[in-house]
Amino acid sequence: MKKWVLDNLPTIWVVLVFVFGMALAANHANATETKVVGKTKAEWNALYAEAGCFNEGMNFVEKEICKSKVFQKTNWTESKYQIKGFFEKLPIN
């Protein structure tokens, strides 16, 4: 038995690494809707549609640029108010 294990050690190692990787990834691929930066996918799609990112005349690159602009505008606006509130609370005279 010991000789068989030692002869097949690389194969056993590869199989164990593969099984460990599959165990880690098993819970990762669930079909539930997750939130991206505080919003669901449906909420982001509504924001993109409101901004005109799904127009028929736009190609793929133009749509992605539009979606990036909406994403950045949404997130930077929230961050701006958070930073502003932080600095207002600081006792700097």
C-alpha beads as a LAMMPS data file, in Angstrom:
LAMMPS data file: protein, C-alpha beads

93 atoms
92 bonds

1 atom types
1 bond types

-500.0 500.0 xlo xhi
-500.0 500.0 ylo yhi
-500.0 500.0 zlo zhi

Masses

1 110.0

Atoms # bond

1 1 1 0.000 0.000 0.000
2 1 1 2.796 2.415 0.947
3 1 1 4.624 1.719 -2.314
4 1 1 1.438 2.299 -4.336
5 1 1 0.811 5.655 -2.590
6 1 1 4.385 6.777 -3.184
7 1 1 4.285 5.723 -6.840
8 1 1 1.027 7.600 -7.453
9 1 1 1.719 10.649 -5.269
10 1 1 1.625 13.247 -8.111
11 1 1 -1.714 11.880 -9.328
12 1 1 -3.133 11.848 -5.816
13 1 1 -1.917 15.429 -5.284
14 1 1 -3.597 16.676 -8.483
15 1 1 -6.857 14.927 -7.598
16 1 1 -6.850 16.391 -4.068
17 1 1 -6.180 19.924 -5.349
18 1 1 -8.994 19.540 -7.895
19 1 1 -11.446 18.275 -5.249
20 1 1 -10.471 21.101 -2.893
21 1 1 -11.009 23.662 -5.660
22 1 1 -14.412 22.225 -6.510
23 1 1 -15.388 22.316 -2.829
24 1 1 -14.470 26.002 -2.650
25 1 1 -16.354 26.829 -5.852
26 1 1 -19.475 24.803 -5.005
27 1 1 -21.109 27.525 -2.937
28 1 1 -19.860 30.315 -5.180
29 1 1 -22.185 29.628 -8.116
30 1 1 -25.683 30.106 -6.746
31 1 1 -28.475 31.597 -8.795
32 1 1 -29.650 34.163 -6.265
33 1 1 -29.687 37.821 -7.172
34 1 1 -26.846 39.651 -5.502
35 1 1 -26.366 43.343 -4.935
36 1 1 -23.566 45.233 -6.624
37 1 1 -22.603 48.298 -4.604
38 1 1 -25.952 48.439 -2.825
39 1 1 -28.215 47.925 -5.849
40 1 1 -29.668 44.824 -7.486
41 1 1 -29.134 44.043 -11.159
42 1 1 -32.699 45.148 -11.935
43 1 1 -32.098 48.528 -10.272
44 1 1 -28.886 49.014 -12.266
45 1 1 -30.682 48.077 -15.501
46 1 1 -33.390 50.656 -14.718
47 1 1 -30.704 53.330 -14.212
48 1 1 -29.000 52.343 -17.468
49 1 1 -32.290 52.439 -19.385
50 1 1 -33.114 55.860 -17.906
51 1 1 -29.730 57.173 -19.076
52 1 1 -30.289 55.788 -22.581
53 1 1 -27.624 53.085 -22.477
54 1 1 -29.843 50.526 -24.236
55 1 1 -30.592 52.530 -27.397
56 1 1 -30.678 50.465 -30.582
57 1 1 -28.270 52.747 -32.478
58 1 1 -25.418 52.205 -30.029
59 1 1 -22.733 49.591 -30.533
60 1 1 -21.276 47.446 -27.733
61 1 1 -18.466 49.852 -26.823
62 1 1 -20.783 52.878 -26.653
63 1 1 -23.194 50.955 -24.415
64 1 1 -20.388 49.912 -22.058
65 1 1 -19.038 53.482 -21.886
66 1 1 -22.541 54.748 -21.062
67 1 1 -22.990 52.082 -18.374
68 1 1 -19.587 52.957 -16.879
69 1 1 -20.510 56.636 -16.718
70 1 1 -23.802 55.874 -14.961
71 1 1 -22.071 53.519 -12.511
72 1 1 -19.350 56.044 -11.690
73 1 1 -21.783 58.939 -11.365
74 1 1 -23.979 56.945 -8.991
75 1 1 -21.134 55.751 -6.788
76 1 1 -19.129 58.968 -6.768
77 1 1 -22.178 60.995 -5.770
78 1 1 -22.701 58.813 -2.694
79 1 1 -18.987 58.936 -1.857
80 1 1 -18.909 62.709 -2.231
81 1 1 -21.591 63.141 0.435
82 1 1 -19.902 60.634 2.737
83 1 1 -16.575 62.465 2.526
84 1 1 -18.279 65.849 2.922
85 1 1 -20.061 64.628 6.071
86 1 1 -16.805 63.227 7.445
87 1 1 -14.950 66.503 7.060
88 1 1 -17.855 68.508 8.522
89 1 1 -17.657 66.389 11.675
90 1 1 -13.927 66.985 12.149
91 1 1 -13.138 69.688 14.729
92 1 1 -10.777 71.662 12.482
93 1 1 -10.755 75.417 13.010

Bonds

1 1 1 2
2 1 2 3
3 1 3 4
4 1 4 5
5 1 5 6
6 1 6 7
7 1 7 8
8 1 8 9
9 1 9 10
10 1 10 11
11 1 11 12
12 1 12 13
13 1 13 14
14 1 14 15
15 1 15 16
16 1 16 17
17 1 17 18
18 1 18 19
19 1 19 20
20 1 20 21
21 1 21 22
22 1 22 23
23 1 23 24
24 1 24 25
25 1 25 26
26 1 26 27
27 1 27 28
28 1 28 29
29 1 29 30
30 1 30 31
31 1 31 32
32 1 32 33
33 1 33 34
34 1 34 35
35 1 35 36
36 1 36 37
37 1 37 38
38 1 38 39
39 1 39 40
40 1 40 41
41 1 41 42
42 1 42 43
43 1 43 44
44 1 44 45
45 1 45 46
46 1 46 47
47 1 47 48
48 1 48 49
49 1 49 50
50 1 50 51
51 1 51 52
52 1 52 53
53 1 53 54
54 1 54 55
55 1 55 56
56 1 56 57
57 1 57 58
58 1 58 59
59 1 59 60
60 1 60 61
61 1 61 62
62 1 62 63
63 1 63 64
64 1 64 65
65 1 65 66
66 1 66 67
67 1 67 68
68 1 68 69
69 1 69 70
70 1 70 71
71 1 71 72
72 1 72 73
73 1 73 74
74 1 74 75
75 1 75 76
76 1 76 77
77 1 77 78
78 1 78 79
79 1 79 80
80 1 80 81
81 1 81 82
82 1 82 83
83 1 83 84
84 1 84 85
85 1 85 86
86 1 86 87
87 1 87 88
88 1 88 89
89 1 89 90
90 1 90 91
91 1 91 92
92 1 92 93
